[in-house]
Amino acid sequence: MYAFRARLLTIGQWCAVLSLFAAPINKPATNILIGLSLLCSLAGTELLARWRAAWREPVVIGFLVWFAVLLASALHSTLSTGASVFSEASLWGCLYPALIASLLRDSRWRWRALAAFAVAAGLVVVISYLMQFGLVPQRAVAEIQPSMRNTVFKEYTQQGLASLILMSMLVATAMSSPSRRWRNVALLAAAVVLANVVLLIQSRTTYLVLLPLLGYWIYRLVAHRFNGWRTLLISGGLILVTISALWSTPSIRERMLSSISEEVDSYLITQEPTSSGIRLWLWQQTLPIIADAPVFGHGLNQWEPLYLEQMRDIPGSAPFITGHPHQEALLILAEEGTAGLLVFAGLLLGFAVHTRKLPDPQKGIFASILIIYVAAGLANGLWSNFTHRHVFVLLLACIPLGSFPWYGAAKEREPTS
């Protein structure tokens, strides 16, 4: 019986690893693998010891704090509207880090999970290039929506952000590799991924993320060789050169300057529901919702019904109907209020401080994930989106155990089988 439970635990570990592979590719597979991981974790050996250790990890504690905030927000919604929102996926997703921690108990398993995500994201980039060169047919949706050209399994923003995470993984690996050959290979691969994002995918959200992300890596690369004022001076100059180079790229200049200005003009003059116009409308219409309950918000999952009620009295608002305000902070302010936003910002800051203590290459990988999430959240709703949320949560759950003060190297072990 014990040997059988040990095998179940191993199966659960591989299911957790594969959930990272599935997250940027397929929603049903991700759910199935997470479900199997939970069942195997509960049926595996050393159940209490594994889960007791999981609850003590800082990342798990951080997500449990946010779970408590969302749970209180869900209770607020139920008391206010009478409708239960306790089945909301974004609420229970906060418990996934504890599940991952109960299974991937040493750095080897967590590296396998990171590698699984990298393989999936890399596979998507390869297929995307094959689409561009006509070796793999484009998806049917590309004929209706040109922005979906060269996208493989997801829409272009989801694929673009996953590709930026892959690029960061490659650069972080290159920086810490003792082998010059592998360092060059990793940097070349990172450049190939970056070219895919900039030239083929052309998501404006990924362009928005590129500036702080490249700024971070330029600073890290310069700081690796210099220190003091030279680091700031050289990295600042390189960042300006990089901005100029990116701005000279026709795809970026067209998407970030010409098209946005045209879309904003169309919205202001004719109320045309362009991509930028919809965002301006959503942000403008969300402000009264926030003003009605500024401290604790209206409760979990309440932005959409309040927004729909507000739109009912505005003629011609049908094209502007969406499920979230396309801005992370505004959604939190509307549903959890200023109190919730302060907690969320504090958790992100805590995660950022924690990643600074990590060894390389994990330090660069997880810092990049936080930069991507925060920057992309300025113009998109990530927590409301299945793929964005799962990629963010599952990747952060893979922070190595050795970085926690109460986990020594001797404690990084798998359950006895």
N, C-alpha and C positions, 0 to 999 in steps of 0.2 A: 504493500500500500504506500509506504514511504517513497519507494523508488518511482511509483506511478505519479505521485504528487510532485516529485522532483522533475519528472519529464514534463508535466503540465506547466511547471514554472518556466522551464526552458522554452516551451512553445509560446508562453505568454511574453517572454522576453523578445522572441523573434517577431511576434505580432506587434509589439510596441515599436520595434525597429522599423518594421514594414509600414506602420502607420505614418512615419515620417516620409517614407517613399511615396505613399499614396496621397498625402496631403496636398501637394501641388498639382495632382493629376486627376483624382477621381473622388467625389464626395461619398458615394455609397461604400466604396472600398475602405475609405478612412473610417467611417462609422463602424463597419463590420470588424475591422482590425482592432479598433479601440474597445469594442464590446467583447471580443475574444480575449483581449489583454486583461480586461477587468475580471472575466470569469476565471481565467488561468491564475491571475494573481490571488484571487480569493480561495482558489482550490489548491494553490501551491504550498510548498513547505515554508516553515518559519513565518507564517502569516502575520502574527502579532509583532514580531521583531522587525519585519520589513516595513510594515505600515507605521509602527511607532518611530522608526528612524526617518521615514519619509516626511512625517509631520514636522520634523525639526529642521528641515532644509529651508534656508532663507527664501528661495524662490517660491517654494510651496506655501510658506507662511504669507508671503506677499499676495499670492493669488487667493489664499483663504480670506485675507482681509478684504479684498475686492469682492469675493463671494458674499461675505457678510453684508457689505454695502448694497450689493444687488439684491440680496435676500430681503433686507429691510425695505428696499425700493419696491420689490415685488409685493410685499405686505402692504405698503402704502398704496399701490395700485389697486389691490384687492379691496381694501377698506374704502377707497375713494370711488371706485367704479362698480364694485361687486363682481368683477370678472377676474378669475384667477389667471395669473401669468407665471405660475411657478414651474411650468413646463418649458419656459423659454430656454432655448439652447445656449444662449450667451451666459446664462446664469450657471448652468451645470458644467460648462466648459472650463470654469475656473478650478474644477477639481481634477482636471487631467494631469497637471504637474504632479500631484500626489500619486496618481496611478503610475505615471512613468517612473517616479522615484521609488515606488515599491518594487519595481521590476528591474530597472537598469541601475544596479547598485554599485557598479564600479565604472571607471572611466573607459574601459574597453568597450563595454556595451553602449555607452553614450557616444563614443566615437563612431561606433557602427551605425547608430541612429543618424548622426550628422552626415556620415558617408552615404547613407541610404537617401537622404534628402538631396545631397549633391548629385548622386547618380540620376535621380529622377529629373532634377532641374537641368542637368547636362544633357540628358536624353531629349528633353523638350527643345533645347537650343539646337541640337544637331538636326532634329526633324524640321525645325523652323527654317534652318538654312536649306535643307533639302526641298522644302516648299518653295522657297525663293528661287531656286535654280530649276524648278519644274520637275524634280525627281520624285517628289511626293505631291499628290494633288491637294489643292487648297480645300478647306472645309466649305461646305455649301453656304454657311452663314457669311462667308467673305464676299459673296456676290451681292448680298443685301447690305451688309455693313463693311465697307472697305477697311475700317479700322481693325477688323478681325483677320486681315490678311496676315499670313505666317504665324497665326496662333494655332496651337496644337490641341490642348485639352480644355483650356480656360480662356477667359476673355483677356484682352491685351494688357490691362493693368495688372491683373493677377500674375500673368506670365512674366511681365516686366519686373515686378518686385521680386518674384522668386529668382529671376535671373540676376538681379543685383545682389541678392544674398549669396548666390553661387559665386559671383565675381569677388565678393568680399572674402569668402572662404578661400578662394584661390590665392588672393593677394596675401591674406594672413598666413597661409601655408608657405608661400614663397618667402615671406619675411623671416620665418623661423626655421627654414630648411638649411641644414649645414652643407648640402650639396648644391654647388653652383648650377649643375645641369638641371636638377629638378626645380631649382628656383626659377631658371629661365623658362622651363616648360610651363610652370604654374602661371608665371606672368604673361606668357604668350596666350595661354588658355583664357586668362582673365580678360585680355585685350579682345579676344574673339567673342567672348560673352558680352562685353561692353559694346562692341560694334553691332551685335545683334539687337541690343536694347535701343541703341541710338538710331541705327539706320533702318532696321527692319520692323521693330515693334512700334516705335514712335508714340509711346504713351506719354501724355503730358504730365501725368502723376510721376512717372519714373524720371522725367526730365527735372521735375521739381525736387526730387530726392537726390539727383546726381550731384548737385552743388555741395550740400553739406557732407555727403558721403565721400566724394572725391577730396573735399577739403580735409576731412579727417584722415584719409589715407596719405595724402601729401604730407600732412603734418607728421604722421607716424613715420613715414619713410625718411623725412628730413631729420626728425629727432633721433632716428636710429644711427645717424652719422654725426650729427652736431648737437650742441646744447647751448642753453642760454639765449642771448639775443640773436645769435646767428640762426637758431631754429626758427624764431618768429619771422625774421627778415627774409630768409630763404624760402620758407614755406609760404609766406604771404605773397612773395613774387611769383612763385610757381602756381599758386592758386589764381592769381590774376592772369597769367599766361594760359592756364587751363580754361578759365572762363572765356577768354578771347577765342581760344581754339574751338570750344563748344559752340559759342555764339556764331562763329563763321560757318558752322555746319548747316547746310540748307534746311535739313529736316527740323532741326531744333529751332532755327530762326523762324521758319514758317509756322511751326506748331505753337511756339511760345510768344511770338510777336504779332505776326500778321493775322493768324486765325483768331487769336484771343481778342485782339482789338476789333476785328470785324464782328465777332460774335457779340461782344459787349455793345458795340454800336447798334447792331440789329436788335438786341434786347431793349436798349434804352429808347430807340426810335419807334420800333414796331412791336415790341414785346414778343419777339420771335423766340421760341424755346430752344435756343442753342445750348450746347454743353456748358459754356460759361454763363449764359443767361439764366439757365435753370439753377445753377449754383448761386448766383446773385439773388435770384428770387427766393430760393430756399433759406439762405442766410437772413435775408430781410424779413421773411415771414416767421422765422424761428424766434426772433428777438422778442415779439410780444408774448410768445409762449413762455419764454424764460422770465420775462418781467412779471408774469402772473404768479410765479412761485420761485423766487430767486434763491432761496436758501436750501430747501430740500427737494425742489423739483416737483414734478407731477407723478412720479413713480415709473417703474420699469415698463417699457414697451408702450408708453403713453404719448410719445411724440407723434406717431402716425395718426391715431384717431383725432388728436387735437388739431393737427395740421389739416386733415381732411375736413373737419368741421369748419375750420377757418376758411378753407377754399370754397366751401359750399356757397358762400355769399359773394364770391368774386367771379364775375363773368369771364370766360376764356381761360380759366385756370387749369383745365383738364390736362394739357400737355405738361404741366409742371408737377404732376402727381408722382411722387416717389416714396420709397419706404423709409428713407432716413435723410437727414439734412446735408449729407456729403461733407460733414465736418465733425471730427470726433469730439472736440471740446463743446461745440454747440449742442450735440446730442446729449452729452453728459449733463450739461447745464440744464437742459430742458427736462431731463428725467430724474437726475439725482441732485441737481442744484449745485450751488457753489460749494457746499460741504462735500458732495461727492467728487467734484472736480479737484478740490484740494487734496483729497485722499488719493485720487488717481495720479495726480501730478507727483505727490509724495512717493508713491510706489515706483513710478518711473524713475524718479531721482534716486531712490534707494537701489533700484536695479543698476542704474548707471554707475553709482559709487561702488557697488559690488563688483561690476565687470572690470573696474580699474585694478582690482586686486588679483584678477585671474592671470595665469601665465599665458604667454603666447604659444600657439596661435589662437587659443580660445578667447583671449582678451579682445583681439581685433574682430573675431567673428561675432561675438555677442554684442559688442559696442555697435557694430554695423547694423545688426538686427534692430537695436533700439533706435538708432538714427533713422533707419528706413521707416520704421513704424511711426515715429513722431512726425517726420517730414511729410510722409504720405497722408497722415491724418489731417493735415491742414486743408486738403482739398478733396478728401474722400472719407467715407465711413468704413473703417476697417473692422471694428469690433462687431458690426452688424453683418459682416460678410463671412460666410462659412470658411472659405479658403483662407482669407487673410487672417481670421481669428485662429484657426487651427495651426497654420504655419507659425504664427507668432507664439502661441502658447506652447506647442510641442517642442519648438526649437529652444525656447528659454528653459523648458524643463530638462534640457540636456546639459545644463551648466555642470562642469565636473565636480565630483564630490570632494576632491582634494583641495578645492578652494575654500571649503567651509572649515572654520577653526576647530569645530568639534569632530571633524572627520580626519583622522590621521591616515597615513598610507596603509597602516596595518589594518585599519577598519574597512578599507576598500576591498571587499571580498564578496564573492557570490555566496548564496546560501549553501550550507553543507548538504551534499547529496549522498 
